[in-house]
C-alpha cells in the first residue's frame, strides 16, 4: 500500500494555528494589528518619498547645478538604484538576525538621508541624501514580517493593505506636495521625511507584534527567478514604477504650461484622486469577489498604455486632467493588486519572491528617473511618454498568458516550484 505523503510543516506559528482554525475565521486582533501597523510603516516611508515626485523636477531647475535634466532624473531615481542593490541582502539578513532590527536600521538610514538632503542646497548634495535613503531597503523585511505574523488564508488581505497604503500615500502626496513646497520649501519637505521616518521607527518598536524567532532557510532563488507567474509580476512592477516616475518628470511642467502654477497643482490632483478611488471600486470588486483578476489586471495595463499615448498628444488643462484621472484609476488598481498576487503565487518561497519583487520595483524607480531624464533632455516630452508606452506594451504582452492565482488559503507550494 503506497504511503501517504506527510503534510508540509507550517512555516511559522501563525500557520500552525491555521490548520486547526475554521476556514472562514476572521483575522485575529493580532493579525489585524500586525497588518495595519506594517502597512503604516510602508505608508510613512512612501509618503515622504512620493512628496517630492510632483514638485522636485521643477524645483531642481532653480538649483545652482540643476540645469541638466538628466542629472535631475538621476537624483530622483538613485533611491531606487540603491534599493535594487540591497533589498535581497537585507531580506536575507532579516532571516538571520530578525525582522525588527533590520527594519529599524533601515529606517535610521532613511532618516539620515532625509536630513542630508534637507541641509543641502545643491543637486549633488540632494542626490547623496537620496542615495543614503535608498540604502534603507527594508520592504522585503516588512513583507516577510507580514507573512510571519499572519495565517495563509489572511495574507492576501494583509498584502492588499500594503498595496492600498502605497496607492493612497501616492495619491495624498500629489495633493499636498505643492502646498507644502509653497509653505515650507524643499528643505522642509525633506525634514518632514525625517520626521515620518522617526514615526515609522516608533511604530516598528511599539506597535508591530513580536515576530517569531529567526528561522534561516535556503531561499529558492532559482525557482523564484524562473517561475513564469512571478516573472510577470516582476516585469509588471518594474514597468509600473518606471512609467510613474518618468511621466511625473513631465506632467508638472505640462500643468504649468496650461496655466496652473506649481503651488496650485493640488487643485487638480485632489478631485482627480478622490474620483479615481471611487472609480477603482468596481474593477477591484470584480477582481476579488468574482474571480476576474486576469481581465482586470490586463485592462488596467492597457489603460495605463493608452494614458501614456494620450499624454504625448494632449494640450490644455482639462484634457490633461481627464488623462490624469484615467492614470490614477489604473495605477491604484495595479498598485493594490500586485503585492497580493505575489503572495498568492509564491506561498512556498515567499521571502525570496518578495525580495526579487521589491528589487525590480526599486529598479523601476531608478530607470524611470534616469531614462526618463535622458529622453527628456535629448528627445523631448513626447519621447518620455512614448517610451513609457513601449514598456507598458511589453508588460501587456508578457502578462497576457498569466494564469489565475491560487485560491485563498491554498498552500501554493507548487506555484514556486512550477
Beta strands, then each sheet from edge to edge (+ up, - down):
end
